Structures are given as C-alpha cells and as structure tokens.
Amino acid sequence: MSFTSITMCTLDEFGRDLSLKPKQYEPIKFDFLDRFRGMSWAEISYLLEDEEEAELAAEQAKKDAEQAKKDAEKRLVEREELRQTLAERKKLYQAGLYDLEEGEELDM
C-alpha cells in the first residue's frame, strides 16, 4: 500500500511517470558573442587584457590590504608586550630590584 502512494505522486492521470519527462531548459539570456560584436581582433584582445589587468590589480590590492591588517595586528601585539614588560620593570624598579641602564626610561 505504501508503494502505490509513493509511485502515485509521480504518475499523471494516464499512468505516465512524470519524473522521466525531459526537463525544459531556459534559453541563455546573454549571448557572449554580442559583447564583441562590431569589434576587431585587436580591440577584443586589448579589452580582454585590460580586464585581466584589472582583475590582477584587484587581487593584489586585496592581498595588500590583508597584509596591512596583519602588520597592524602584529604591531598592536608587540606594543602590548612592551607595555607589560615596562610595567614589570617599573614594579621591580620601585621595589629596588631593578637597576636602570644608561638612557633607559620606564615611561612610554
């Protein structure tokens, strides 16, 4: 009984299996050749080269931005580590357990 209920979902009124029906595909909405219509080979070549250069420039700009972000994060971490080190040395200096080097300052 469950078999007929499953197969009845894909059968039409004449007993044909609708899942076997070929699918209708939509026509391509954008013809890629229209883009180059009326252009010479040289113009097409220059256009494609310009687009490729623009893509490479965008990728390079993205990489540069990511590297700059990483560098900024690294500088923040280094600055925080330096502050912690200076705070420790300041505590030791106030307790008399740390001697300052010549020209060394504990304020930042």
QUIZICOR-V474378 format. One record per residue. RES is the residue in three letters. SS is DSSP state (H for helix, E for strand, L for the rest). PSI is psi in whole degrees, 0 to 359 (NA if undefined). OMEGA is omega in degrees with one decimal (none if undefined). Layout:
BEGIN
[[RES SS PSI OMEGA] [RES SS PSI OMEGA]]
END
This chain:
BEGIN
[[MET L 322 178.4] [SER H 333 178.5] [PHE H 316 179.9] [THR H 327 179.4] [SER H 329 178.9] [ILE H 314 -177.5] [THR H 334 -179.6] [MET H 337 -179.5] [CYS H 327 -176.9] [THR H 1 -179.8] [LEU E 142 175.5] [ASP L 189 -174.4] [GLU L 343 179.3] [PHE L 4 178.2] [GLY L 12 179.1] [ARG L 142 179.8] [ASP E 114 -176.7] [LEU H 340 179.8] [SER H 343 178.8] [LEU H 355 -178.7] [LYS L 135 179.7] [PRO L 142 -178.2] [LYS L 144 176.2] [GLN L 126 -178.6] [TYR L 145 178.3] [GLU L 145 176.7] [PRO L 155 179.1] [ILE L 128 -173.9] [LYS L 337 -176.8] [PHE L 117 178.0] [ASP L 120 -175.2] [PHE H 338 179.1] [LEU H 337 177.9] [ASP H 332 -179.4] [ARG H 324 -175.5] [PHE H 7 -177.6] [ARG L 132 178.4] [GLY L 4 -179.5] [MET L 151 173.9] [SER L 170 179.3] [TRP H 324 179.6] [ALA H 315 179.0] [GLU H 319 178.2] [ILE H 316 180.0] [SER H 315 179.3] [TYR H 319 179.4] [LEU H 314 -179.7] [LEU H 322 177.0] [GLU H 317 178.1] [ASP H 319 178.6] [GLU H 320 178.8] [GLU H 318 177.4] [GLU H 320 178.7] [ALA H 320 177.6] [GLU H 317 178.8] [LEU H 321 178.6] [ALA H 321 178.4] [ALA H 318 177.8] [GLU H 318 179.4] [GLN H 320 178.3] [ALA H 321 178.0] [LYS H 316 178.0] [LYS H 319 179.0] [ASP H 320 179.3] [ALA H 319 178.0] [GLU H 319 179.1] [GLN H 320 178.6] [ALA H 322 178.3] [LYS H 317 178.3] [LYS H 319 179.1] [ASP H 319 179.6] [ALA H 319 177.8] [GLU H 321 179.1] [LYS H 318 178.1] [ARG H 322 177.8] [LEU H 318 179.2] [VAL H 316 179.4] [GLU H 320 179.8] [ARG H 320 179.0] [GLU H 320 177.1] [GLU H 320 177.9] [LEU H 318 177.8] [ARG H 319 179.0] [GLN H 317 179.1] [THR H 316 179.2] [LEU H 323 178.4] [ALA H 319 178.0] [GLU H 315 179.9] [ARG H 324 179.5] [LYS H 318 177.3] [LYS H 316 179.4] [LEU H 323 179.7] [TYR H 319 179.2] [GLN H 329 178.1] [ALA L 354 178.8] [GLY L 17 -178.0] [LEU L 4 -177.4] [TYR L 131 177.4] [ASP L 134 179.8] [LEU L 140 173.2] [GLU L 168 179.5] [GLU L 123 179.9] [GLY L 0 -178.2] [GLU L 136 176.4] [GLU L 146 -179.1] [LEU L 358 176.7] [ASP L 145 -179.2] [MET L NA none]]
END
